[in-house]
């Protein structure tokens, strides 16, 4: 079996949000999400600095990873004896989540590599990112890049036999 590994910028998804290969997801970017503009700046900066033919932006992937559940392990197995009173239950509103301080333990162990399809702006400073799922990934490691303002993950592409 052939495995592909990569280091990708990580976009933690909002509560109760997942993306699948072939699906387009609209991710609202309020001012409380400085990680996504930092990822976009990095991607466009890298594309602009390339010499020769411009890199196609649809070939650039980001890792869209759901938040971890207190009821599931990072691989999706149901936790034995987990109950709502364990104190580990995550707040249900996105405004309560501090996306800037998330760590690997706060993320699910799998996600989807996605390409950026577009950016929708409202002219009010808020915008939305459109991403299209490409392929499932397993998150091996997550490291925070403090100077860039976003998480970066070492991932393995889960090539599906079709």
Secondary structure as GFF3:
##gff-version 3
##sequence-region A 1 162
A	DSSP	beta_strand	4	12	.	.	.	ID=ss1
A	DSSP	beta_strand	24	29	.	.	.	ID=ss2
A	DSSP	alpha_helix	34	49	.	.	.	ID=ss3
A	DSSP	three_ten_helix	57	59	.	.	.	ID=ss4
A	DSSP	beta_strand	61	67	.	.	.	ID=ss5
A	DSSP	three_ten_helix	84	86	.	.	.	ID=ss6
A	DSSP	three_ten_helix	94	96	.	.	.	ID=ss7
A	DSSP	three_ten_helix	99	101	.	.	.	ID=ss8
A	DSSP	three_ten_helix	104	106	.	.	.	ID=ss9
A	DSSP	beta_strand	107	121	.	.	.	ID=ss10
A	DSSP	beta_strand	127	145	.	.	.	ID=ss11
A	DSSP	beta_strand	150	157	.	.	.	ID=ss12
###
